[in-house]
Amino acid sequence: MDDVVAYHNNLSIHALSRFQHMAADATFLVLLVLHVGAIVAWMGGAALFVSVIIPSLSKMSPASRAEFIQSALPRYLRFITGSSILAIIAGVILYGYVTTQTTNSFALTGPGLVYIQAGAVLGLVVLIIALGILVPAGRKFISLTKQAPNPPAEPSAQNPMAAQMASLQRRMGIAGRLGVALLGIALILMIIGASI
């Protein structure tokens, strides 16, 4: 039992020493703030989309829904695109910077590096989902909303445009929920990796 406590204390002291050394490095701090800030924006935007925007769309009147989609959704898509790309770019640069350090107290090694790499892979998967599914579906949804007659019809079997819009809304909801879940797992992996 004493060996386990000693090992744990040694890891904690090593992690604290590494963090203190990193905190003194301005380049590291700038990259870390950019990366974490972009991740917070990305995850917050995705959580808002899944928990508020998508459920609210189905409860709005057709005229209100069309107005909201045309005014708010394009801004949201730009925000998610920008924050996700910034998070990944800052993360890749930060990873390269940290892994090329020669000081033992600063460099990430061993199991911590594996967790960070796993989190990075999940982050890239979410970026692919966002840019490959969510954003294109959102743009098509906006385009169809602009083309729909005023006021837009409710989804029905007789209206193929309304049925396509309902399908796009479901696709965006599924992509958003999957993205939030994977980003949460990636965050947990990154925190574990940075603390080992």
Salt bridges, closest charged atoms under 4 A:
GLU154 OE2 - ARG65 NH2 3.47
